């Protein structure tokens, strides 16, 4: 990331936490600036457009010039959504609430036997995911290879797990039904937080609004609600899909 873009994003690090995390893991393919706003493109599982803006006028100008580059929009604030929809109809929208771990949170070390998850578990994790429509086996393999993960093995089976998304957010937290109510979700989160703190990066995660169990868990661990954000895919023609990928 060049110095101009880095300075723009770091002028509001909490607001741009997802973009800063994403582009510490993946390259900036190209970016465009209008005033104090930026539209930034980078590829993980798809070519994603990241937005850093507080101005409807500046963002509208950027979208009008560069919306044809992708149909995927990353970590979008509510006020941005109508501006994006001016250039297409949504195929899907995934909305979450962002929670950030407070710096003064005091946490114990995990007590369970935690293992790093081998990418060979990617198919199993995908099969048991509640969000198959929004992810892929290849994406899970990529994340298990490139960043931290935490798993608990019971009876030679991966019983509980968690790892990070492409922006470094803690996620994919899951415990198989037969192993629930044993505190495994807490142990996985404690292990992930411990590993993330070693990198001195912000510790945060995104939770869908109706996931009360996860919201209660992060609240107990010292996370605070930051904001609501969404991931968007616009409808595209077959020709456009071929040109994007």
C-alpha positions, -999 to 999 in steps of 0.1 A, spaced: 0 0 0 15 34 -10 19 62 15 -10 83 2 -35 56 6 -21 44 39 -23 80 53 -59 84 42 -69 51 58 -50 57 90 -65 91 94 -96 72 107 -82 38 118 -114 25 136 -136 35 107 -112 19 82 -103 -11 104 -116 -37 78 -97 -21 49 -65 -18 69 -68 -54 79 -76 -67 44 -48 -48 27 -23 -60 52 -31 -95 39 -38 -89 2 -24 -65 -24 -41 -33 -35 -48 -39 -72 -58 -3 -78 -74 26 -60 -90 60 -68 -93 91 -46 -119 119 -48 -113 146 -21 -110 127 12 -127 95 -1 -112 64 -17 -125 34 -36 -99 6 -33 -99 -28 -51 -83 -59 -38 -88 -96 -44 -92 -125 -19 -120 -149 -29 -134 -121 -52 -123 -87 -64 -137 -65 -36 -143 -28 -36 -135 -12 -3 -149 23 5 -134 49 27 -157 79 27 -178 103 47 -191 122 17 -221 112 -4 -210 135 -32 -174 121 -33 -186 85 -31 -212 90 -58 -185 104 -81 -162 75 -75 -189 49 -81 -201 66 -112 -166 63 -127 -155 29 -114 -185 8 -105 -180 -15 -136 -148 -30 -120 -166 -53 -97 -200 -64 -83 -186 -71 -48 -185 -44 -20 -168 -49 13 -177 -37 48 -203 -11 36 -219 14 60 -257 19 58 -256 53 42 -235 39 13 -259 12 3 -284 34 -17 -255 49 -36 -242 15 -46 -277 3 -56 -278 31 -81 -255 9 -102 -272 -24 -98 -297 -46 -79 -285 -68 -51 -280 -105 -55 -273 -107 -18 -265 -85 12 -250 -99 43 -254 -75 73 -234 -78 105 -226 -58 136 -189 -51 143 -175 -57 178 -141 -44 189 -122 -58 219 -115 -30 243 -79 -23 252 -85 -26 289 -101 -61 287 -83 -85 310 -86 -122 298 -73 -155 310 -54 -180 289 -74 -208 273 -75 -240 294 -85 -264 266 -61 -282 244 -60 -259 213 -46 -269 179 -39 -250 148 -64 -262 121 -49 -279 91 -64 -268 57 -74 -304 51 -104 -296 74 -117 -270 49 -143 -292 33 -156 -303 67 -158 -267 80 -176 -256 49 -201 -285 51 -209 -275 87 -210 -238 81 -242 -217 84 -229 -194 57 -223 -216 27 -238 -190 4 -212 -165 14 -180 -185 14 -162 -214 -3 -138 -243 4 -110 -224 -14 -116 -193 7 -114 -214 39 -83 -231 28 -67 -197 21 -76 -184 55 -63 -215 74 -30 -212 55 -24 -175 59 -35 -166 94 -43 -178 129 -68 -205 138 -79 -225 168 -95 -259 170 -105 -285 196 -103 -322 188 -126 -347 205 -127 -384 196 -104 -377 166 -130 -352 153 -127 -314 149 -154 -305 175 -150 -267 176 -131 -241 156 -125 -205 148 -102 -185 125 -100 -152 107 -116 -136 77 -96 -119 50 -95 -86 69 -82 -103 101 -115 -102 118 -121 -132 142 -148 -154 128 -160 -188 116 -167 -197 153 -185 -230 154 -191 -258 178 -207 -291 166 -241 -297 182 -230 -327 203 -202 -307 218 -220 -276 228 -225 -263 264 -190 -273 273 -175 -238 271 -156 -246 238 -167 -214 221 -151 -194 249 -119 -214 248 -117 -209 210 -122 -172 213 -96 -169 241 -71 -187 220 -77 -165 189 -75 -133 210 -42 -145 225 -27 -152 191 -40 -120 176 -26 -99 204 9 -112 196 7 -93 163 -4 -60 180 -33 -57 156 -68 -47 166 -90 -76 178 -125 -75 164 -152 -96 148 -185 -93 129 -217 -110 141 -250 -113 123 -277 -95 143 -298 -126 153 -268 -146 167 -275 -139 204 -251 -166 216 -221 -150 199 -232 -115 210 -234 -126 246 -200 -143 244 -181 -113 230 -198 -91 255 -185 -112 284 -150 -111 269 -149 -73 267 -159 -65 231 -180 -35 225 -204 -28 196 -189 -5 170 -212 -2 140 -234 -21 115 -218 -30 82 -227 -51 52 -212 -71 24 -229 -68 -10 -229 -86 -43 -248 -69 -72 -263 -90 -100 -241 -93 -130 -244 -108 -165 -225 -139 -176 -203 -117 -197 -195 -94 -168 -186 -124 -146 -162 -136 -172 -145 -103 -174 -142 -100 -136 -125 -133 -130 
